[in-house]
Amino acid sequence: MYVGRDMTELSMLPKSEWTDSELAYFHHSFQQIAPYLNVEGQTLHREIIEEIEARGGLRNSEATYTMYQTDV
């Protein structure tokens, strides 16, 4: 569960001042609603993606289903 600053506060800060967890959370949120985003939302999502890429990508700190799959 995300515990952090909301979009109202974050929208007043440059993306470079967002934490990795904030970028990851809002990137995931925007991915889920991408078909419904207007131009402003699409621009914000693109800026989040660009900041993630500038930092070298997201580092997965949680377990995922694919981590435990074995070749059959």
mmCIF file as Biopython writes it, N, C-alpha, C and O atoms, coordinates in Angstrom:
data_model
#
loop_
_atom_site.group_PDB
_atom_site.id
_atom_site.type_symbol
_atom_site.label_atom_id
_atom_site.label_alt_id
_atom_site.label_comp_id
_atom_site.label_asym_id
_atom_site.label_entity_id
_atom_site.label_seq_id
_atom_site.pdbx_PDB_ins_code
_atom_site.Cartn_x
_atom_site.Cartn_y
_atom_site.Cartn_z
_atom_site.occupancy
_atom_site.B_iso_or_equiv
_atom_site.auth_seq_id
_atom_site.auth_asym_id
_atom_site.pdbx_PDB_model_num
ATOM 1   N N  . MET A ? 1  ? 0.839  -1.177  0.000   1.0 0.0 1  A 1 
ATOM 2   C CA . MET A ? 1  ? 0.000  0.000   0.000   1.0 0.0 1  A 1 
ATOM 3   C C  . MET A ? 1  ? 0.886  1.243   0.000   1.0 0.0 1  A 1 
ATOM 4   O O  . MET A ? 1  ? 1.903  1.305   0.690   1.0 0.0 1  A 1 
ATOM 5   N N  . TYR A ? 2  ? 0.472  2.222   -0.788  1.0 0.0 2  A 1 
ATOM 6   C CA . TYR A ? 2  ? 1.219  3.473   -0.902  1.0 0.0 2  A 1 
ATOM 7   C C  . TYR A ? 2  ? 0.903  4.390   0.268   1.0 0.0 2  A 1 
ATOM 8   O O  . TYR A ? 2  ? -0.259 4.651   0.578   1.0 0.0 2  A 1 
ATOM 9   N N  . VAL A ? 3  ? 1.938  4.862   0.897   1.0 0.0 3  A 1 
ATOM 10  C CA . VAL A ? 3  ? 1.793  5.878   1.939   1.0 0.0 3  A 1 
ATOM 11  C C  . VAL A ? 3  ? 2.777  6.979   1.575   1.0 0.0 3  A 1 
ATOM 12  O O  . VAL A ? 3  ? 3.991  6.796   1.660   1.0 0.0 3  A 1 
ATOM 13  N N  . GLY A ? 4  ? 2.251  8.103   1.175   1.0 0.0 4  A 1 
ATOM 14  C CA . GLY A ? 4  ? 3.137  9.182   0.768   1.0 0.0 4  A 1 
ATOM 15  C C  . GLY A ? 4  ? 2.355  10.404  0.354   1.0 0.0 4  A 1 
ATOM 16  O O  . GLY A ? 4  ? 1.163  10.533  0.632   1.0 0.0 4  A 1 
ATOM 17  N N  . ARG A ? 5  ? 3.050  11.292  -0.313  1.0 0.0 5  A 1 
ATOM 18  C CA . ARG A ? 5  ? 2.432  12.546  -0.738  1.0 0.0 5  A 1 
ATOM 19  C C  . ARG A ? 5  ? 1.419  12.284  -1.848  1.0 0.0 5  A 1 
ATOM 20  O O  . ARG A ? 5  ? 1.611  11.398  -2.681  1.0 0.0 5  A 1 
ATOM 21  N N  . ASP A ? 6  ? 0.340  13.066  -1.850  1.0 0.0 6  A 1 
ATOM 22  C CA . ASP A ? 6  ? -0.670 12.888  -2.887  1.0 0.0 6  A 1 
ATOM 23  C C  . ASP A ? 6  ? -0.306 13.713  -4.123  1.0 0.0 6  A 1 
ATOM 24  O O  . ASP A ? 6  ? 0.630  14.512  -4.103  1.0 0.0 6  A 1 
ATOM 25  N N  . MET A ? 7  ? -1.067 13.501  -5.194  1.0 0.0 7  A 1 
ATOM 26  C CA . MET A ? 7  ? -0.766 14.150  -6.464  1.0 0.0 7  A 1 
ATOM 27  C C  . MET A ? 7  ? -0.874 15.674  -6.361  1.0 0.0 7  A 1 
ATOM 28  O O  . MET A ? 7  ? -0.169 16.389  -7.074  1.0 0.0 7  A 1 
ATOM 29  N N  . THR A ? 8  ? -1.736 16.173  -5.494  1.0 0.0 8  A 1 
ATOM 30  C CA . THR A ? 8  ? -1.859 17.625  -5.326  1.0 0.0 8  A 1 
ATOM 31  C C  . THR A ? 8  ? -0.530 18.226  -4.887  1.0 0.0 8  A 1 
ATOM 32  O O  . THR A ? 8  ? -0.091 19.240  -5.430  1.0 0.0 8  A 1 
ATOM 33  N N  . GLU A ? 9  ? 0.101  17.607  -3.913  1.0 0.0 9  A 1 
ATOM 34  C CA . GLU A ? 9  ? 1.392  18.102  -3.435  1.0 0.0 9  A 1 
ATOM 35  C C  . GLU A ? 9  ? 2.491  17.851  -4.461  1.0 0.0 9  A 1 
ATOM 36  O O  . GLU A ? 9  ? 3.311  18.730  -4.726  1.0 0.0 9  A 1 
ATOM 37  N N  . LEU A ? 10 ? 2.507  16.659  -5.035  1.0 0.0 10 A 1 
ATOM 38  C CA . LEU A ? 10 ? 3.568  16.305  -5.976  1.0 0.0 10 A 1 
ATOM 39  C C  . LEU A ? 10 ? 3.519  17.148  -7.250  1.0 0.0 10 A 1 
ATOM 40  O O  . LEU A ? 10 ? 4.558  17.420  -7.851  1.0 0.0 10 A 1 
ATOM 41  N N  . SER A ? 11 ? 2.331  17.558  -7.661  1.0 0.0 11 A 1 
ATOM 42  C CA . SER A ? 11 ? 2.217  18.328  -8.902  1.0 0.0 11 A 1 
ATOM 43  C C  . SER A ? 11 ? 2.911  19.688  -8.801  1.0 0.0 11 A 1 
ATOM 44  O O  . SER A ? 11 ? 3.173  20.329  -9.818  1.0 0.0 11 A 1 
ATOM 45  N N  . MET A ? 12 ? 3.203  20.120  -7.590  1.0 0.0 12 A 1 
ATOM 46  C CA . MET A ? 12 ? 3.894  21.400  -7.397  1.0 0.0 12 A 1 
ATOM 47  C C  . MET A ? 12 ? 5.410  21.236  -7.322  1.0 0.0 12 A 1 
ATOM 48  O O  . MET A ? 12 ? 6.137  22.217  -7.166  1.0 0.0 12 A 1 
ATOM 49  N N  . LEU A ? 13 ? 5.883  19.995  -7.432  1.0 0.0 13 A 1 
ATOM 50  C CA . LEU A ? 13 ? 7.315  19.712  -7.346  1.0 0.0 13 A 1 
ATOM 51  C C  . LEU A ? 13 ? 7.826  19.167  -8.672  1.0 0.0 13 A 1 
ATOM 52  O O  . LEU A ? 13 ? 7.082  18.507  -9.398  1.0 0.0 13 A 1 
ATOM 53  N N  . PRO A ? 14 ? 9.093  19.437  -8.996  1.0 0.0 14 A 1 
ATOM 54  C CA . PRO A ? 14 ? 9.666  18.786  -10.180 1.0 0.0 14 A 1 
ATOM 55  C C  . PRO A ? 14 ? 9.770  17.273  -9.941  1.0 0.0 14 A 1 
ATOM 56  O O  . PRO A ? 14 ? 9.944  16.828  -8.806  1.0 0.0 14 A 1 
ATOM 57  N N  . LYS A ? 15 ? 9.663  16.504  -11.002 1.0 0.0 15 A 1 
ATOM 58  C CA . LYS A ? 15 ? 9.723  15.034  -10.878 1.0 0.0 15 A 1 
ATOM 59  C C  . LYS A ? 15 ? 11.039 14.582  -10.249 1.0 0.0 15 A 1 
ATOM 60  O O  . LYS A ? 15 ? 11.096 13.519  -9.630  1.0 0.0 15 A 1 
ATOM 61  N N  . SER A ? 16 ? 12.081 15.369  -10.401 1.0 0.0 16 A 1 
ATOM 62  C CA . SER A ? 16 ? 13.380 15.004  -9.821  1.0 0.0 16 A 1 
ATOM 63  C C  . SER A ? 16 ? 13.344 14.984  -8.296  1.0 0.0 16 A 1 
ATOM 64  O O  . SER A ? 16 ? 14.226 14.398  -7.669  1.0 0.0 16 A 1 
ATOM 65  N N  . GLU A ? 17 ? 12.345 15.611  -7.694  1.0 0.0 17 A 1 
ATOM 66  C CA . GLU A ? 17 ? 12.219 15.621  -6.236  1.0 0.0 17 A 1 
ATOM 67  C C  . GLU A ? 17 ? 11.257 14.554  -5.725  1.0 0.0 17 A 1 
ATOM 68  O O  . GLU A ? 17 ? 11.050 14.438  -4.517  1.0 0.0 17 A 1 
ATOM 69  N N  . TRP A ? 18 ? 10.669 13.777  -6.626  1.0 0.0 18 A 1 
ATOM 70  C CA . TRP A ? 18 ? 9.788  12.681  -6.213  1.0 0.0 18 A 1 
ATOM 71  C C  . TRP A ? 18 ? 10.653 11.511  -5.760  1.0 0.0 18 A 1 
ATOM 72  O O  . TRP A ? 18 ? 11.759 11.322  -6.268  1.0 0.0 18 A 1 
ATOM 73  N N  . THR A ? 19 ? 10.159 10.728  -4.810  1.0 0.0 19 A 1 
ATOM 74  C CA . THR A ? 19 ? 10.876 9.517   -4.401  1.0 0.0 19 A 1 
ATOM 75  C C  . THR A ? 19 ? 10.628 8.418   -5.422  1.0 0.0 19 A 1 
ATOM 76  O O  . THR A ? 19 ? 9.698  8.502   -6.224  1.0 0.0 19 A 1 
ATOM 77  N N  . ASP A ? 20 ? 11.463 7.388   -5.389  1.0 0.0 20 A 1 
ATOM 78  C CA . ASP A ? 20 ? 11.266 6.246   -6.281  1.0 0.0 20 A 1 
ATOM 79  C C  . ASP A ? 20 ? 9.907  5.600   -6.058  1.0 0.0 20 A 1 
ATOM 80  O O  . ASP A ? 20 ? 9.247  5.197   -7.016  1.0 0.0 20 A 1 
ATOM 81  N N  . SER A ? 21 ? 9.483  5.496   -4.801  1.0 0.0 21 A 1 
ATOM 82  C CA . SER A ? 21 ? 8.192  4.853   -4.525  1.0 0.0 21 A 1 
ATOM 83  C C  . SER A ? 21 ? 7.033  5.699   -5.044  1.0 0.0 21 A 1 
ATOM 84  O O  . SER A ? 21 ? 6.020  5.150   -5.479  1.0 0.0 21 A 1 
ATOM 85  N N  . GLU A ? 22 ? 7.161  7.010   -5.005  1.0 0.0 22 A 1 
ATOM 86  C CA . GLU A ? 22 ? 6.114  7.871   -5.562  1.0 0.0 22 A 1 
ATOM 87  C C  . GLU A ? 22 ? 6.044  7.707   -7.073  1.0 0.0 22 A 1 
ATOM 88  O O  . GLU A ? 22 ? 4.956  7.593   -7.638  1.0 0.0 22 A 1 
ATOM 89  N N  . LEU A ? 23 ? 7.193  7.696   -7.724  1.0 0.0 23 A 1 
ATOM 90  C CA . LEU A ? 23 ? 7.213  7.490   -9.172  1.0 0.0 23 A 1 
ATOM 91  C C  . LEU A ? 23 ? 6.607  6.141   -9.536  1.0 0.0 23 A 1 
ATOM 92  O O  . LEU A ? 23 ? 5.799  6.049   -10.460 1.0 0.0 23 A 1 
ATOM 93  N N  . ALA A ? 24 ? 6.994  5.104   -8.817  1.0 0.0 24 A 1 
ATOM 94  C CA . ALA A ? 24 ? 6.495  3.759   -9.110  1.0 0.0 24 A 1 
ATOM 95  C C  . ALA A ? 24 ? 4.990  3.668   -8.900  1.0 0.0 24 A 1 
ATOM 96  O O  . ALA A ? 24 ? 4.280  3.101   -9.730  1.0 0.0 24 A 1 
ATOM 97  N N  . TYR A ? 25 ? 4.504  4.220   -7.806  1.0 0.0 25 A 1 
ATOM 98  C CA . TYR A ? 25 ? 3.077  4.147   -7.502  1.0 0.0 25 A 1 
ATOM 99  C C  . TYR A ? 25 ? 2.245  4.870   -8.563  1.0 0.0 25 A 1 
ATOM 100 O O  . TYR A ? 25 ? 1.275  4.318   -9.081  1.0 0.0 25 A 1 
ATOM 101 N N  . PHE A ? 26 ? 2.630  6.099   -8.879  1.0 0.0 26 A 1 
ATOM 102 C CA . PHE A ? 26 ? 1.825  6.855   -9.831  1.0 0.0 26 A 1 
ATOM 103 C C  . PHE A ? 26 ? 2.007  6.338   -11.257 1.0 0.0 26 A 1 
ATOM 104 O O  . PHE A ? 26 ? 1.079  6.430   -12.060 1.0 0.0 26 A 1 
ATOM 105 N N  . HIS A ? 27 ? 3.170  5.801   -11.587 1.0 0.0 27 A 1 
ATOM 106 C CA . HIS A ? 27 ? 3.338  5.165   -12.897 1.0 0.0 27 A 1 
ATOM 107 C C  . HIS A ? 27 ? 2.375  3.984   -13.019 1.0 0.0 27 A 1 
ATOM 108 O O  . HIS A ? 27 ? 1.687  3.846   -14.030 1.0 0.0 27 A 1 
ATOM 109 N N  . HIS A ? 28 ? 2.325  3.148   -12.011 1.0 0.0 28 A 1 
ATOM 110 C CA . HIS A ? 28 ? 1.416  1.997   -12.025 1.0 0.0 28 A 1 
ATOM 111 C C  . HIS A ? 28 ? -0.042 2.465   -12.113 1.0 0.0 28 A 1 
ATOM 112 O O  . HIS A ? 28 ? -0.831 1.904   -12.873 1.0 0.0 28 A 1 
ATOM 113 N N  . SER A ? 29 ? -0.389 3.477   -11.347 1.0 0.0 29 A 1 
ATOM 114 C CA . SER A ? 29 ? -1.759 4.001   -11.368 1.0 0.0 29 A 1 
ATOM 115 C C  . SER A ? 29 ? -2.130 4.516   -12.756 1.0 0.0 29 A 1 
ATOM 116 O O  . SER A ? 29 ? -3.215 4.230   -13.263 1.0 0.0 29 A 1 
ATOM 117 N N  . PHE A ? 30 ? -1.225 5.276   -13.363 1.0 0.0 30 A 1 
ATOM 118 C CA . PHE A ? 30 ? -1.501 5.811   -14.691 1.0 0.0 30 A 1 
ATOM 119 C C  . PHE A ? 30 ? -1.566 4.698   -15.734 1.0 0.0 30 A 1 
ATOM 120 O O  . PHE A ? 30 ? -2.346 4.794   -16.682 1.0 0.0 30 A 1 
ATOM 121 N N  . GLN A ? 31 ? -0.766 3.646   -15.580 1.0 0.0 31 A 1 
ATOM 122 C CA . GLN A ? 31 ? -0.845 2.510   -16.503 1.0 0.0 31 A 1 
ATOM 123 C C  . GLN A ? 31 ? -2.235 1.901   -16.492 1.0 0.0 31 A 1 
ATOM 124 O O  . GLN A ? 31 ? -2.763 1.530   -17.540 1.0 0.0 31 A 1 
ATOM 125 N N  . GLN A ? 32 ? -2.826 1.798   -15.318 1.0 0.0 32 A 1 
ATOM 126 C CA . GLN A ? 32 ? -4.129 1.167   -15.176 1.0 0.0 32 A 1 
ATOM 127 C C  . GLN A ? 32 ? -5.242 1.977   -15.835 1.0 0.0 32 A 1 
ATOM 128 O O  . GLN A ? 32 ? -6.231 1.403   -16.292 1.0 0.0 32 A 1 
ATOM 129 N N  . ILE A ? 33 ? -5.099 3.289   -15.891 1.0 0.0 33 A 1 
ATOM 130 C CA . ILE A ? 33 ? -6.156 4.136   -16.443 1.0 0.0 33 A 1 
ATOM 131 C C  . ILE A ? 33 ? -5.750 4.785   -17.770 1.0 0.0 33 A 1 
ATOM 132 O O  . ILE A ? 33 ? -6.422 5.706   -18.236 1.0 0.0 33 A 1 
ATOM 133 N N  . ALA A ? 34 ? -4.679 4.323   -18.371 1.0 0.0 34 A 1 
ATOM 134 C CA . ALA A ? 34 ? -4.138 4.932   -19.587 1.0 0.0 34 A 1 
ATOM 135 C C  . ALA A ? 34 ? -5.180 5.162   -20.688 1.0 0.0 34 A 1 
ATOM 136 O O  . ALA A ? 34 ? -5.165 6.223   -21.310 1.0 0.0 34 A 1 
ATOM 137 N N  . PRO A ? 35 ? -6.079 4.214   -20.950 1.0 0.0 35 A 1 
ATOM 138 C CA . PRO A ? 35 ? -7.054 4.454   -22.032 1.0 0.0 35 A 1 
ATOM 139 C C  . PRO A ? 35 ? -7.994 5.633   -21.766 1.0 0.0 35 A 1 
ATOM 140 O O  . PRO A ? 35 ? -8.626 6.142   -22.692 1.0 0.0 35 A 1 
ATOM 141 N N  . TYR A ? 36 ? -8.084 6.057   -20.540 1.0 0.0 36 A 1 
ATOM 142 C CA . TYR A ? 36 ? -9.037 7.103   -20.168 1.0 0.0 36 A 1 
ATOM 143 C C  . TYR A ? 36 ? -8.385 8.460   -19.904 1.0 0.0 36 A 1 
ATOM 144 O O  . TYR A ? 36 ? -9.075 9.427   -19.583 1.0 0.0 36 A 1 
ATOM 145 N N  . LEU A ? 37 ? -7.064 8.535   -20.035 1.0 0.0 37 A 1 
ATOM 146 C CA . LEU A ? 37 ? -6.358 9.783   -19.739 1.0 0.0 37 A 1 
ATOM 147 C C  . LEU A ? 37 ? -6.563 10.816  -20.849 1.0 0.0 37 A 1 
ATOM 148 O O  . LEU A ? 37 ? -6.553 10.482  -22.034 1.0 0.0 37 A 1 
ATOM 149 N N  . ASN A ? 38 ? -6.750 12.070  -20.447 1.0 0.0 38 A 1 
ATOM 150 C CA . ASN A ? 38 ? -6.773 13.150  -21.429 1.0 0.0 38 A 1 
ATOM 151 C C  . ASN A ? 38 ? -5.326 13.542  -21.741 1.0 0.0 38 A 1 
ATOM 152 O O  . ASN A ? 38 ? -4.387 12.918  -21.248 1.0 0.0 38 A 1 
ATOM 153 N N  . VAL A ? 39 ? -5.159 14.570  -22.555 1.0 0.0 39 A 1 
ATOM 154 C CA . VAL A ? 39 ? -3.815 14.974  -22.978 1.0 0.0 39 A 1 
ATOM 155 C C  . VAL A ? 39 ? -2.953 15.371  -21.783 1.0 0.0 39 A 1 
ATOM 156 O O  . VAL A ? 39 ? -1.768 15.038  -21.735 1.0 0.0 39 A 1 
ATOM 157 N N  . GLU A ? 40 ? -3.533 16.071  -20.830 1.0 0.0 40 A 1 
ATOM 158 C CA . GLU A ? 40 ? -2.771 16.482  -19.644 1.0 0.0 40 A 1 
ATOM 159 C C  . GLU A ? 40 ? -2.304 15.267  -18.843 1.0 0.0 40 A 1 
ATOM 160 O O  . GLU A ? 40 ? -1.163 15.229  -18.384 1.0 0.0 40 A 1 
ATOM 161 N N  . GLY A ? 41 ? -3.178 14.280  -18.675 1.0 0.0 41 A 1 
ATOM 162 C CA . GLY A ? 41 ? -2.812 13.061  -17.958 1.0 0.0 41 A 1 
ATOM 163 C C  . GLY A ? 41 ? -1.748 12.268  -18.694 1.0 0.0 41 A 1 
ATOM 164 O O  . GLY A ? 41 ? -0.837 11.720  -18.075 1.0 0.0 41 A 1 
ATOM 165 N N  . GLN A ? 42 ? -1.861 12.203  -20.021 1.0 0.0 42 A 1 
ATOM 166 C CA . GLN A ? 42 ? -0.859 11.499  -20.823 1.0 0.0 42 A 1 
ATOM 167 C C  . GLN A ? 42 ? 0.500  12.174  -20.704 1.0 0.0 42 A 1 
ATOM 168 O O  . GLN A ? 42 ? 1.530  11.505  -20.628 1.0 0.0 42 A 1 
ATOM 169 N N  . THR A ? 43 ? 0.494  13.501  -20.688 1.0 0.0 43 A 1 
ATOM 170 C CA . THR A ? 43 ? 1.746  14.251  -20.542 1.0 0.0 43 A 1 
ATOM 171 C C  . THR A ? 43 ? 2.380  13.990  -19.184 1.0 0.0 43 A 1 
ATOM 172 O O  . THR A ? 43 ? 3.589  13.778  -19.091 1.0 0.0 43 A 1 
ATOM 173 N N  . LEU A ? 44 ? 1.580  14.003  -18.146 1.0 0.0 44 A 1 
ATOM 174 C CA . LEU A ? 44 ? 2.088  13.734  -16.798 1.0 0.0 44 A 1 
ATOM 175 C C  . LEU A ? 44 ? 2.665  12.324  -16.716 1.0 0.0 44 A 1 
ATOM 176 O O  . LEU A ? 44 ? 3.730  12.126  -16.132 1.0 0.0 44 A 1 
ATOM 177 N N  . HIS A ? 45 ? 1.979  11.350  -17.293 1.0 0.0 45 A 1 
ATOM 178 C CA . HIS A ? 45 ? 2.475  9.972   -17.276 1.0 0.0 45 A 1 
ATOM 179 C C  . HIS A ? 45 ? 3.804  9.875   -18.027 1.0 0.0 45 A 1 
ATOM 180 O O  . HIS A ? 45 ? 4.733  9.212   -17.566 1.0 0.0 45 A 1 
ATOM 181 N N  . ARG A ? 46 ? 3.892  10.538  -19.185 1.0 0.0 46 A 1 
ATOM 182 C CA . ARG A ? 46 ? 5.137  10.523  -19.959 1.0 0.0 46 A 1 
ATOM 183 C C  . ARG A ? 46 ? 6.282  11.145  -19.159 1.0 0.0 46 A 1 
ATOM 184 O O  . ARG A ? 46 ? 7.404  10.641  -19.195 1.0 0.0 46 A 1 
ATOM 185 N N  . GLU A ? 47 ? 6.010  12.234  -18.438 1.0 0.0 47 A 1 
ATOM 186 C CA . GLU A ? 47 ? 7.044  12.865  -17.613 1.0 0.0 47 A 1 
ATOM 187 C C  . GLU A ? 47 ? 7.500  11.934  -16.491 1.0 0.0 47 A 1 
ATOM 188 O O  . GLU A ? 47 ? 8.683  11.898  -16.156 1.0 0.0 47 A 1 
ATOM 189 N N  . ILE A ? 48 ? 6.578  11.191  -15.920 1.0 0.0 48 A 1 
ATOM 190 C CA . ILE A ? 48 ? 6.926  10.216  -14.880 1.0 0.0 48 A 1 
ATOM 191 C C  . ILE A ? 48 ? 7.822  9.131   -15.470 1.0 0.0 48 A 1 
ATOM 192 O O  . ILE A ? 48 ? 8.829  8.758   -14.869 1.0 0.0 48 A 1 
ATOM 193 N N  . ILE A ? 49 ? 7.456  8.629   -16.639 1.0 0.0 49 A 1 
ATOM 194 C CA . ILE A ? 49 ? 8.261  7.599   -17.311 1.0 0.0 49 A 1 
ATOM 195 C C  . ILE A ? 49 ? 9.660  8.130   -17.619 1.0 0.0 49 A 1 
ATOM 196 O O  . ILE A ? 49 ? 10.651 7.431   -17.408 1.0 0.0 49 A 1 
ATOM 197 N N  . GLU A ? 50 ? 9.741  9.355   -18.113 1.0 0.0 50 A 1 
ATOM 198 C CA . GLU A ? 50 ? 11.045 9.943   -18.433 1.0 0.0 50 A 1 
ATOM 199 C C  . GLU A ? 50 ? 11.920 10.081  -17.187 1.0 0.0 50 A 1 
ATOM 200 O O  . GLU A ? 50 ? 13.130 9.864   -17.254 1.0 0.0 50 A 1 
ATOM 201 N N  . GLU A ? 51 ? 11.322 10.437  -16.063 1.0 0.0 51 A 1 
ATOM 202 C CA . GLU A ? 51 ? 12.092 10.552  -14.815 1.0 0.0 51 A 1 
ATOM 203 C C  . GLU A ? 51 ? 12.573 9.177   -14.350 1.0 0.0 51 A 1 
ATOM 204 O O  . GLU A ? 51 ? 13.707 9.034   -13.894 1.0 0.0 51 A 1 
ATOM 205 N N  . ILE A ? 52 ? 11.711 8.172   -14.467 1.0 0.0 52 A 1 
ATOM 206 C CA . ILE A ? 52 ? 12.108 6.806   -14.101 1.0 0.0 52 A 1 
ATOM 207 C C  . ILE A ? 52 ? 13.282 6.358   -14.963 1.0 0.0 52 A 1 
ATOM 208 O O  . ILE A ? 52 ? 14.251 5.794   -14.455 1.0 0.0 52 A 1 
ATOM 209 N N  . GLU A ? 53 ? 13.192 6.611   -16.274 1.0 0.0 53 A 1 
ATOM 210 C CA . GLU A ? 53 ? 14.277 6.231   -17.181 1.0 0.0 53 A 1 
ATOM 211 C C  . GLU A ? 53 ? 15.559 6.995   -16.862 1.0 0.0 53 A 1 
ATOM 212 O O  . GLU A ? 53 ? 16.650 6.428   -16.919 1.0 0.0 53 A 1 
ATOM 213 N N  . ALA A ? 54 ? 15.434 8.274   -16.526 1.0 0.0 54 A 1 
ATOM 214 C CA . ALA A ? 54 ? 16.614 9.088   -16.191 1.0 0.0 54 A 1 
ATOM 215 C C  . ALA A ? 54 ? 17.326 8.556   -14.953 1.0 0.0 54 A 1 
ATOM 216 O O  . ALA A ? 54 ? 18.534 8.736   -14.796 1.0 0.0 54 A 1 
ATOM 217 N N  . ARG A ? 55 ? 16.572 7.902   -14.076 1.0 0.0 55 A 1 
ATOM 218 C CA . ARG A ? 55 ? 17.160 7.326   -12.858 1.0 0.0 55 A 1 
ATOM 219 C C  . ARG A ? 55 ? 17.656 5.902   -13.076 1.0 0.0 55 A 1 
ATOM 220 O O  . ARG A ? 55 ? 18.157 5.274   -12.144 1.0 0.0 55 A 1 
ATOM 221 N N  . GLY A ? 56 ? 17.527 5.397   -14.267 1.0 0.0 56 A 1 
ATOM 222 C CA . GLY A ? 56 ? 18.009 4.051   -14.553 1.0 0.0 56 A 1 
ATOM 223 C C  . GLY A ? 56 ? 16.967 2.969   -14.377 1.0 0.0 56 A 1 
ATOM 224 O O  . GLY A ? 56 ? 17.308 1.789   -14.304 1.0 0.0 56 A 1 
ATOM 225 N N  . GLY A ? 57 ? 15.709 3.346   -14.307 1.0 0.0 57 A 1 
ATOM 226 C CA . GLY A ? 57 ? 14.626 2.370   -14.186 1.0 0.0 57 A 1 
ATOM 227 C C  . GLY A ? 57 ? 14.230 2.129   -12.743 1.0 0.0 57 A 1 
ATOM 228 O O  . GLY A ? 57 ? 14.853 2.627   -11.805 1.0 0.0 57 A 1 
ATOM 229 N N  . LEU A ? 58 ? 13.171 1.350   -12.600 1.0 0.0 58 A 1 
ATOM 230 C CA . LEU A ? 58 ? 12.683 1.002   -11.266 1.0 0.0 58 A 1 
ATOM 231 C C  . LEU A ? 58 ? 13.378 -0.253  -10.780 1.0 0.0 58 A 1 
ATOM 232 O O  . LEU A ? 58 ? 13.634 -1.176  -11.552 1.0 0.0 58 A 1 
ATOM 233 N N  . ARG A ? 59 ? 13.673 -0.276  -9.519  1.0 0.0 59 A 1 
ATOM 234 C CA . ARG A ? 59 ? 14.237 -1.469  -8.907  1.0 0.0 59 A 1 
ATOM 235 C C  . ARG A ? 59 ? 13.125 -2.155  -8.138  1.0 0.0 59 A 1 
ATOM 236 O O  . ARG A ? 59 ? 12.484 -1.550  -7.278  1.0 0.0 59 A 1 
ATOM 237 N N  . ASN A ? 60 ? 12.900 -3.418  -8.451  1.0 0.0 60 A 1 
ATOM 238 C CA . ASN A ? 60 ? 11.801 -4.160  -7.832  1.0 0.0 60 A 1 
ATOM 239 C C  . ASN A ? 60 ? 12.193 -4.568  -6.421  1.0 0.0 60 A 1 
ATOM 240 O O  . ASN A ? 60 ? 13.124 -5.351  -6.230  1.0 0.0 60 A 1 
ATOM 241 N N  . SER A ? 61 ? 11.484 -4.037  -5.438  1.0 0.0 61 A 1 
ATOM 242 C CA . SER A ? 61 ? 11.798 -4.356  -4.046  1.0 0.0 61 A 1 
ATOM 243 C C  . SER A ? 61 ? 10.776 -5.299  -3.430  1.0 0.0 61 A 1 
ATOM 244 O O  . SER A ? 61 ? 10.847 -5.610  -2.241  1.0 0.0 61 A 1 
ATOM 245 N N  . GLU A ? 62 ? 9.822  -5.754  -4.243  1.0 0.0 62 A 1 
ATOM 246 C CA . GLU A ? 62 ? 8.807  -6.669  -3.734  1.0 0.0 62 A 1 
ATOM 247 C C  . GLU A ? 62 ? 8.863  -7.969  -4.519  1.0 0.0 62 A 1 
ATOM 248 O O  . GLU A ? 62 ? 9.315  -8.002  -5.664  1.0 0.0 62 A 1 
ATOM 249 N N  . ALA A ? 63 ? 8.405  -9.021  -3.895  1.0 0.0 63 A 1 
ATOM 250 C CA . ALA A ? 63 ? 8.350  -10.308 -4.575  1.0 0.0 63 A 1 
ATOM 251 C C  . ALA A ? 63 ? 7.295  -10.253 -5.676  1.0 0.0 63 A 1 
ATOM 252 O O  . ALA A ? 63 ? 6.266  -9.591  -5.537  1.0 0.0 63 A 1 
ATOM 253 N N  . THR A ? 64 ? 7.566  -10.954 -6.759  1.0 0.0 64 A 1 
ATOM 254 C CA . THR A ? 64 ? 6.589  -11.044 -7.837  1.0 0.0 64 A 1 
ATOM 255 C C  . THR A ? 64 ? 6.347  -12.505 -8.165  1.0 0.0 64 A 1 
ATOM 256 O O  . THR A ? 64 ? 7.159  -13.371 -7.841  1.0 0.0 64 A 1 
ATOM 257 N N  . TYR A ? 65 ? 5.248  -12.762 -8.796  1.0 0.0 65 A 1 
ATOM 258 C CA . TYR A ? 65 ? 4.883  -14.116 -9.169  1.0 0.0 65 A 1 
ATOM 259 C C  . TYR A ? 65 ? 5.958  -14.743 -10.055 1.0 0.0 65 A 1 
ATOM 260 O O  . TYR A ? 65 ? 6.304  -15.912 -9.881  1.0 0.0 65 A 1 
ATOM 261 N N  . THR A ? 66 ? 6.480  -13.977 -10.995 1.0 0.0 66 A 1 
ATOM 262 C CA . THR A ? 66 ? 7.440  -14.530 -11.946 1.0 0.0 66 A 1 
ATOM 263 C C  . THR A ? 66 ? 8.780  -14.864 -11.307 1.0 0.0 66 A 1 
ATOM 264 O O  . THR A ? 66 ? 9.561  -15.625 -11.879 1.0 0.0 66 A 1 
ATOM 265 N N  . MET A ? 67 ? 9.060  -14.311 -10.133 1.0 0.0 67 A 1 
ATOM 266 C CA . MET A ? 67 ? 10.323 -14.615 -9.461  1.0 0.0 67 A 1 
ATOM 267 C C  . MET A ? 67 ? 10.404 -16.082 -9.058  1.0 0.0 67 A 1 
ATOM 268 O O  . MET A ? 67 ? 11.497 -16.632 -8.921  1.0 0.0 67 A 1 
ATOM 269 N N  . TYR A ? 68 ? 9.264  -16.705 -8.870  1.0 0.0 68 A 1 
ATOM 270 C CA . TYR A ? 68 ? 9.240  -18.046 -8.311  1.0 0.0 68 A 1 
ATOM 271 C C  . TYR A ? 68 ? 8.847  -19.114 -9.319  1.0 0.0 68 A 1 
ATOM 272 O O  . TYR A ? 68 ? 8.707  -20.283 -8.957  1.0 0.0 68 A 1 
ATOM 273 N N  . GLN A ? 69 ? 8.670  -18.737 -10.563 1.0 0.0 69 A 1 
ATOM 274 C CA . GLN A ? 69 ? 8.341  -19.725 -11.575 1.0 0.0 69 A 1 
ATOM 275 C C  . GLN A ? 69 ? 9.603  -20.492 -11.955 1.0 0.0 69 A 1 
ATOM 276 O O  . GLN A ? 69 ? 10.701 -19.936 -11.989 1.0 0.0 69 A 1 
ATOM 277 N N  . THR A ? 70 ? 9.425  -21.763 -12.237 1.0 0.0 70 A 1 
ATOM 278 C CA . THR A ? 70 ? 10.545 -22.575 -12.713 1.0 0.0 70 A 1 
ATOM 279 C C  . THR A ? 70 ? 10.200 -23.104 -14.086 1.0 0.0 70 A 1 
ATOM 280 O O  . THR A ? 70 ? 9.026  -23.247 -14.428 1.0 0.0 70 A 1 
ATOM 281 N N  . ASP A ? 71 ? 11.204 -23.389 -14.861 1.0 0.0 71 A 1 
ATOM 282 C CA . ASP A ? 71 ? 10.960 -23.954 -16.189 1.0 0.0 71 A 1 
ATOM 283 C C  . ASP A ? 71 ? 10.381 -25.342 -16.052 1.0 0.0 71 A 1 
ATOM 284 O O  . ASP A ? 71 ? 10.852 -26.154 -15.256 1.0 0.0 71 A 1 
ATOM 285 N N  . VAL A ? 72 ? 9.359  -25.602 -16.835 1.0 0.0 72 A 1 
ATOM 286 C CA . VAL A ? 72 ? 8.692  -26.913 -16.775 1.0 0.0 72 A 1 
ATOM 287 C C  . VAL A ? 72 ? 9.090  -27.732 -17.963 1.0 0.0 72 A 1 
ATOM 288 O O  . VAL A ? 72 ? 8.642  -28.870 -18.107 1.0 0.0 72 A 1 
#
